[in-house]
Amino acid sequence: MIFWLMILLNYLNNNTSLSDTSIHHYESGFRTISKQMLESKVISKPLEEMEIVELEIALFLILQNDD
């Protein structure tokens, strides 16, 4: 898991009232979106392997995708 995803999960764990199960659901959803966008060839590598700049571009592409 890349550094920024660990930061996000730690933030959710330490700064919200979300349960561990809810945080796991966020992580699972994120990975599912990553997998679907890879399969659709919207992105070229998993979101969790991207650096921050790559992630910003990928999120823009995902939001522009009609699938």
Number of C-alpha atoms within 10 A of each C-alpha: 8 11 12 14 16 13 11 13 16 13 11 17 15 10 9 10 10 12 11 12 9 13 18 13 12 14 16 12 12 14 15 12 14 22 16 14 21 15 12 12 10 17 20 13 16 16 24 18 14 17 12 13 8 13 16 13 11 21 15 10 14 16 9 10 11 6 9
